[in-house]
């Protein structure tokens, strides 16, 4: 058998005829079934019965994607069958020629477009959407198809002026779908897009600027306001072009952090609208925001119970805090009044009835008399003092092999029996695994390190427990188990894939020295391979300045090399960046401060770093999504130069995703999305005990820090001289320790020492 048509190579028609001829003398062939070999497997084309020695079948290639396909034939006789290989067919999808009829410069009014397809197959369906410059799509619905022409009617007045694309998906009679885009420009016919006042915080009476508007006398206007970002609209002003309002009194509007204004116009039956961006309407300052950080509901309180709070007002006014306590069902007993807006108060519970049923009330009062109240319930007085614990060994960067002794010191001021639990981490403290639990307080434990995998990021934790409470201590340094670790040096600034210009700060950090003595840095231009030295013989951790004005613009690989005392290379690392002294950057924005955990109803600080071509004209919008990024809702905005904003998460279900959007010089970019996890209404702060002994120009500072929630603690010690200037004496210290300091720093005496956990 052999194939007569089609032949190999040329593209097949949309409905080609397949014909085979059966060799002379072959008989008893009942059917011939044709197949295409596709990436998904064999696809049957149909079955034909021989007419004499010929068998033919019409093939429909319109549903096939462009590509090469092998044609196969299966001959079936009375008893058996045989397979035959045919030619390779080249299939090419035929894109229909499509034309858009209608205006490309679209007025803000109802408009009609027609889509024509010059194809053998008529159109049977069309669905269109309008795409803005940020890639957001607005559905325009399905068009009406009459005689193969799609009619798309929509109201351009419902969209803001600007550059858009009309995206239409066309459905042809064969079922083939094609997508087409056309640029459109939506005009601001009457100049109404700029009547809103500058700034996004509105108070009292605001001016409306009609100077750029060109309005016919018959034009009717209606101004509405939405306090919930567009969810609901309330009427504000109705007017005509002859009696335009020059001002708007916002005191009659509901306060809102996400207000919007909408101006709807109607001219001879043709209407449109212009929306403002998000605006804050704030005429009545809200009551103070109050968060009780300690204690938490259901907590067991020791003899001296700490009460910790934070309060503030939106306008930065003064706040006074009052504290009262009671047993459930009894009257409140005042503890303290006139306390600072944020602080700590120690409640001495000696002499009070032990047991459950206690409550603490914290009230914040601002200078206008507005009050905010928080009550912490289900508290139990125990008169217990938690145990103290200190990890003695290993507590620094050491190498552990074989059997190692873990040493600790623990005691309980109440004389309660103390038991010890030991844990280890092989990833510097991100995850902890039990090593031994319920140990007697002997002060030591023998750990056979051969039973854990070798690694260079081990830490040890000791937890001391009495009957009611517990405290922990862990090694400050990172230990090596199973041999020496290789050195590790990391380039910190500039970060990867950033654009740098002029003089740029280059910083590096050696995470594990392991014999390194110096580092050198060089920049290699990726286009030419030219190498520019940046630094040589520098300390293993530090910074230098790189003047990029002496190198051409382009992509560079910035490499840092660590050497030992003999100059031998031990480690190299780095990343790519771009030098852009002559080319203006597109706007960029990235997070610099975003807590992954926040307290409900308590403002948090969000920070960013941005670059924009128009400087002070750039604005940043905070947007949130509660549906995994399907939709985004603007929350607040301010000038990009501020670099930070205070955001109060709303009550109830918090958004799970946050992002920043930078708008500058008509262009907009978005920051990476970050996840924001809600936390309970209160959270605890670490406890800290400090003592200082000074003599003969020297002082010894001793401290013990504990955290009920087992968080990692970092200790910083700051000195204050007689001029009130703060001097950082040490940082990154362990939770338990002692530091010797000079009481004369520079030429000034220290008057105070502050320990921060």
Secondary structure, DSSP 8 states (H G I E B T S, - for coil): -EEEES-SSSB--TT-EEEEE--TT---EEEEEEEEEETTEEEEEEEE--BTTEEEEE---TTS-SEEEEEEEEEEESS-EEEEEEEEEEE-----EEEEES-SEE-SSEEEEEEEEESSS-EEEEEEEEE-TTS-EEEEEE-EEETTEEEEEEEGGGS-SEEEEEEEEEEETTS-EEEEEEEEEE--TT--TT-S-SSSEE-SEEE---TT----TT-EEEEEEETTTTS--EEEEEEETTS--SEEEGGGS--EEEEEEEEEEEETTEEEEEE---EEE-SS----EEEEEES-TT-EEESEEEEEEEEE-TT---EEEEEEEEETTS--EEEEEEE-SEEEEEEE-TTS--EEEEEEEEEEEETT--EEEEEEEEEEEEEE---EEEEEES-SS-EE-SEEEEEEEEE-TT----EEEEEEESSTTSS-EEEEEEEES-SEEEEEGGGS--EEEEEEEEEEE-SS-EEEEE-SS-EEESS----EEEEEES-TT-EE-SEEEEEEEEEE-TT--EEEEEEEETTT--EEEEEEEE-SSEEEEEEGGGS-SEEEEEEEEEE-TT--EEEEEEEEEEE-SSS----EEEEEE--SEEETTS-EEEEEEEE-TTGGG-EEEEEEESSTTSS-EEEEEEEGGG-EEEE---SSS--SEEEEEEEETTEEEE---EE-EEE-S-----EEEEEEEEETTEEEEEEEEE-TT-----EEEEEEETT--EEEEEEEE-SEEEEEEESEETTEEEEEEEEE-
